[in-house]
Amino acid sequence: MVSTHATGVQHSGSQYLPQRPNTTANFSPNQELLPLTARVNHHDLLEIGGCDVTTLVHSFGSPLYILDEDTLRSACRQYRDTFGQYYKGESQVLYASKAWNCLAVCAIVASEGLGIDVVSGGELYTALNAGVSPSKLYLHGNNKSREELVLAIESGCTIVVDNWHELHTLVALAENSPAIRIMLRLTPGIECHTHEYIRTGHLDSKFGFDPNDLNEVFAFVSQQQSLNCVGVHAHIGSQIFERQPHRDLAAVMVQWLRDAAKYGLTVTELNVGGGLGIKYTESDDPPSIEEWAKAICEVVQSACAVENLPLPKLLCEPGRSLIATACVTAYTIGSAKTIPEIRTYVAIDGGMSDNPRPITYQSVYRAVVANKMSAPLTETVTLAGKHCESGDILIKNAQLPKTQPGDILVVMGTGAYNYSMASNYNRLPRPAAVLVANGEANMILQRETYQDLIRQDCLPERLKK
């Protein structure tokens, strides 16, 4: 544990909405993308969670994921309390842990009353070992292995069934087991404006039963005493700013509840998925958590009233909007290359192995220099990673103060799909991660070593010299 100068984080009752502290320097629009506890101290250094970022890098190395506990807890409580305020029935917020699944993150969100959405045996195993109750765990996936299904059945979590093959496998596995608690994932056929790789609700998707099979699926499940179908699930994509697609989804899903009742299925849970986008740049304008959740609650309640149905238990699965803005990644600046009248490249000690989103999704980020927070932004540079890949560009046309080797670059909004998609490309060890709160820093992920990189390697005896 590292302890540094702590700042006063304000708590506002059960809402737990810390206010951004006053700073000794004016925040630029980019700096407003930082976690809630971010401040600039009297030495012009960035602090997060009361911890000096440059000290964190000195203590834990670089690159470094820095997770602000207050910002994560604040988002959890906003989701939880908003559904409690606007929905008249029972509700449960689930954290979509594919965004960042590790013991500490699972433990934090569970302590705030959230359940967890997992998409593999590994994520399920992690959540169980973090102490999360199986009753609040939901296993997703379009091609769950037999071993993953067995683990889910033995642990007692809910299985979100994606296809016919999985249904038949579960029926076979359930012969010597109590009734397996399942939900059915259906494709709603709703488009939204987001990257094509993260749209999951339109008909041409690998996820979920085709809506044309709806009646056949309900009929089959109703005849299986070994399956306890408690609900329906759908998800329309990720990083969505539009509100109407989610309203449309909620209305469609209530009709599914009505159709399930025709087959004698007592479906009591409705899971509308997640997908709310976040503000990665100053021009992004997503709905707030409250605006999104309120719209979902209103549509479900209205549609149930029209269909004369009792209110189901309402579930949602936010991931990015819970954790993305709670984390930054700190890098150390190294070499630079200026190509006259074209561009200047500034290299960092990480890149596509710790953040594959720019090269995969053309994602856009913003950055600040942690040790020059009030310096004027005089340079336009392209931030390049250190990998042997021309496309390893973290940020194009970044507006920064004049930099030099050894400066600490902080990229904002890296809590979602950075660590979870990290790789060992070029055999780079994956970074460490620290959790910061009230001036203390606790390691939650150790930095990999070179020994870690070869731990699973096997050298045949005949190749040894």
N, C-alpha and C positions, 0 to 999 in steps of 0.2 A: 504494500500500500504506500502511495506517495501522498503527502499532505502539503498543500500550498495555500497561499492566501485565499481565504474564503470571502465570497461576496454575499450580501444579504438577498436571499431569494424569498420573494413574497408569496404567501399562500393565501388563497381566498376561499376559505371554508372547504366544503366537500368537493367543490369544483376543481380544486388544485390547479389553478391557472396562474402560474408564476408570471409576473410582469417583467418585461425586459428592463434590467437595471439601468440607472443613469450611467453615463460614461464620461470619460474625460475628453473624448473626441467625438465629433459628429459621425454617426453611422451613415455610410453611403447606401443607396438602394441595394447594392449587392450584399452589404453586410447585414441587412435586415433579413437575409435568407438564412442566417446563422441560427443555432438553437436558442431557446428562450433565455437561457442564463448567460448568454454571451455579453461580454463587456470589454472595454479597452481600459487597461490600468494606467497608472501614472507614468509608466515607463514606455507607453505606446505599444504594449504587448497585448495580444488577444488572450482573454481568459474564457474558459467554458466550464460551467459547474464549479466556479471558484478556483479553477486550476489554470496556471499559466501554460499555454500550449507549447511554448518553446521548452519549458522545463519538462513537460511530459515527453517530448521527443528526445530530450537529453537522457531521460530516465528509462524509457521503454523502447527507443529506437524509431527508425523511420523506414518505410511508411508506417503510419499508425492510425487505426480506426479509433475515434474518440466519441463515445456514446454518452449523451447527456441524459441522466436518469430523470431529471425534472421534466424535460420536454416529452419524453416517452410516457411518463405517468400522466402528464397533463392530457395528452391525446387519448389515452385509455379512458380517463375519467370523462372527457367530453363525449365520447361515443356512449359510454355506459349511462351517463346521466341524461343525455339527450333522449335516448330511447326510453328511459324511465319516465321522462317528463311528457313526451308526446304520444307514447303508445299505451293504450288502456289495458292491453293484455300483458302476458309475460314476454320478456325479451332476453336474448343472450347474445352478446357480442363475442365473436371468435376472432382471434388474431391469426391472420394468414401467414403462418410462420415460414413459408418458402421465402419471404422477404428477407428474413434473418433468423435462422434457427440455431440457437445454442442454449446451454443450460441457464445462463444468467438472464437472457431475454425472456425465455419461457417462464422462469420464476417470477420476473417482474410483472409481466402481463397477467399471470395467474393470480398474483397477490392483489391485483386491482379488480378481481372478479371476472376476468375474461376467460373464455375457453380458448382452445387452440385448434386451428385447421392444419392438418398435416397431410403430406402428399407422398410419403414413402415410409418404409419400415424404419429407416434411419431417423427421420423427423419424429416419428411416433416414439421410438426408443428414447430419444433425447428428451421429449416432453415428459414421458413417464419418469425418467430419472431426475427431472427437475421437480418432481413432486406434484405434477398436475393430475387432478382427478380424472380417471378414465371417462366419467360421465360427462366431462366437458371437452372430450377429444373427438374429432371427426376426421376420419381418414378418407382422403380423396385420391384420384388417380385414374387414368384411362386404361392402364394395363398393370394392375396390381398383381404381384406374384402370389403364388399359393402360400409361400412362406410369410409374406406380408399380411395376407388375409388371416392366416392362423394366428399371428401375433396380435392382430386386431381383435379377433374373437376371444382369445385367451385373456387379453387385457380388459375387455368389456367396453371398448369404445364404440362409437357409432360409425358404420361403414357407409359412405356415400357411393352407391352403386352406379357405375358409368355405362354398362353395356350388357348384352345378353350373355356373353361368355362369362362375365363375372357373376351374373345371377345364377347360372347353372353351376359354377364352381362353388358358390356359397351353399346352394342346396345340397350338393354332395358333401361338403365339409360339415354341414349342420346335422348330419344323421345322428351323431352321438353328443350333440351339444344342445344347450338351451336355445330358445328362439333368439336369432341374431338380430340386433337392432340395426335397421338400415334406413337410409333415405335414398331417393331416386333422383339422379341428375338428368335433367331434360334440356334439350337445346331450344331456346325460345324463338330463334329466328329474328333477333333484334340486332341491327347494326349500330355501331357507334364510331365516332371519328377518333381513331387512335391508330397506333402502328399495327400493320397487318399481322405481325407475329404475336401480338398480345390481345387480339380480338378473339373472344371465345364463345360469344353468344349467337353468332350468325349460323345459318344452316350448314355452311361448308366449314365445319370444325371437327377436329378429332374428338372433342369432348361430348359426352352425354348421349342419351337416347334420342333418336329422331322423333319429333313431335307427331309424325304420322303413325308411329308405333305406340302412341300413348295408351290407347284402349287395350291393346294386346299386352302391354307391360303390366298395366293394372290388373287385368284378368289373370295373368300368370301369377303375379305376386299374391293375389287374394287367395289362391289355391295352395299356397305353401305355408303350412303351419310352422315350419322351421324359421320363417322370416317374419320379423315384426317391423313392418313398414310404418315409420313414424312421421315421415315428411317428404317434401320435394325440395329440390335444389336447382338453382340456375346461376350462371355467372356470365356477364356479357363482355368482360374485358378489363383492361387496366389503364391507368393514367387517363381517366375520362373526366372531362370538364362539363359535359352536357348533363342536364338534369332530366330531360324528357325520356331518354332511354331507360333510366332506372324507374321512372314512373310507369312507363309502358310495361316493363318487366314485372313489377309488382301486381299490376292488374291482370296480366296473363297468368301469373302463378296462382292467383286466387281462383281463376277458372279451373286450373288443374286440381285444386282442392275439391271443388264441386264435382269434377269428373271422377276423382278417386272414390268419393262417397257412394257413387252409383255401383261400385263393385264391393261395397261393404268394408272398404279400408278406412280405418279410423286414423286419418292423417292429421296430426296435431301440430306439426312444425313446418314452417315455411322459411327457407334460407335464400335470401336475395343476393348472396355473394357479396362482392366488394367492388373495387375498381375506382374509387374516388381518387382523382389526381391531386398532385401537390405542386407547389410553386417552386420550380427549379430555377427560373429566371425572373427578373423583375417584370417581364411582360406577361407571364402566366397568370391566369385569373380563374382558379378553380373555385367551386362552391366551398363554403366552410363545412366543417363536420356537422354542425348544427343544422345548416340549411339542407344538407344531403339527407341526414337522418330524419328530419321533420317531414320532408317530402315523401320518403318511403312510408313512414308511419301513417300519414294522412291517406295515401292511396290505398294501402292495405285495409285500413279501417273502413274507408268508403266502399271499396269493392266487396268486402265481406258483408256490409250492410245491404248492398244491392242484391247479393246472392243469398241473403238470409243465412249466413254461415257464422258459427262462433269464431271469435278471434283466435287464430293459431298462435303458438309460440313463435315469435318473430326473431330470426337469426340473421346476422350479417357477418361478413368476413373481410374486414379491412386489413391490409398489410402495409402497403407503401404509405398511406396517409397516417398510419400510427407511428412508423419508425423512421421514415426517410429523413425528415428534417431534424431528427434527434441526434444525428451522427454527422461528423465531418471526417475527412481523411487528411492527415498532415503528411506532407512530403518534404524532402530536402532538395533544394535546387542545385543543379550541377552545371553541366556545360551549356554553352550557347553557340548558335551559328546564325550569322546575319547574311542573307542573300540580298544584295543591294536592289532596291526598288521592287522586291518581291515580298519577303517576310523575314522575321527573326524567329528562330526556334530556340526555346528555352527548355532544357531537359530536366526531368525529375527522376527520383530513384524508384519509381513504380510505374504504373500504367495499366495496360490491358489485362494483366494478371490479377490485379486487385480491384479493377473497375472495368469489366468488359462491355459495359453498356454503350459507350460512345461508338466503338467499332462494330457492335452488334445491332444496335437500334438507332444509331446516329443521335444519341441522347446529348443534350446540351446542359452544361454545368456552369457555375460561376465560382470564382476563387478570390481569395484575399491573401495578403502576405502577413503572417502572424506577428512578425517583428517590425513591421512598418505600417501600422494600421492607419495613421493619419497622413502618411506621405501622399503627395499628389499622384494621380494616375497619369503618368507621362508616357507609358509604353503600350504598344499594341503588339502582342507576341502570340505565337502558337506554342502551347504547352505540349511537349512531346514526351512520351514514355520511353523507357530504356530498352524495350524489347526489340528483337530483330524482326521488325515488321513495319513497313512504311506507313501502314494505317494505324499504328499505335499513337494516335493523337488524342489527348485528353480534352483539350479545349482549343478551338480555333479563335483567333482574334480576341484573346483575353486582354482586358484593360487592367494594367498593373502599374505600381510604382516601379522605378528603376530597380532591377534586381541584380544580385550577384551570387556566386556560389556560396552555399551555406544558409541562405535565407530559407525560411520555413513557409511553404505554400500550403494553404488550407482550402480544400475543395469542399463545398457545402452540399448538403442534401444527399449524403452517400450511405444512408442507413438501409436502403432497400436494394436488394439485388447486386450489392457490391461484394461483401464477404460471401454471401450465399452462392454466388456464381464465380468466385475467385478460382484461379487455377495455378498450376506450377509451370506455366509456359516458360520456356527457356530455363527450366529448373530454378526458378526464383522461389524462395520460401515465402509462404503466405504471411501477411503482416500480423502483428499482435493487435489486440483490441483492449481498450480500457474503458471502464465505467466511471464517470465523474459525477460527484454530487457534494455540495457543501464543502468544497476545498479538499476533498479526498479523491484519490484515483485508485481503483482496484482493477487489476488485470482480470479479464474474463476470457481471453483467448491468448495463449502463449504464441510467440513468434516461432514459426517453424525454423529448424536448423538444417544444415546440409545433411546431417545424419538422418533427420526425418525424411529427407528426399529419397534416400536409398534404403530406407527401412523395409520396404516391401519388395525390393529388387532381389532377384535370385540369380546367382551366377553359377551356371553348370560347372561341375568339377573339371570337365575337360577343357574349359576356357581359362581356368586359373593358371597363373604362372608362378 
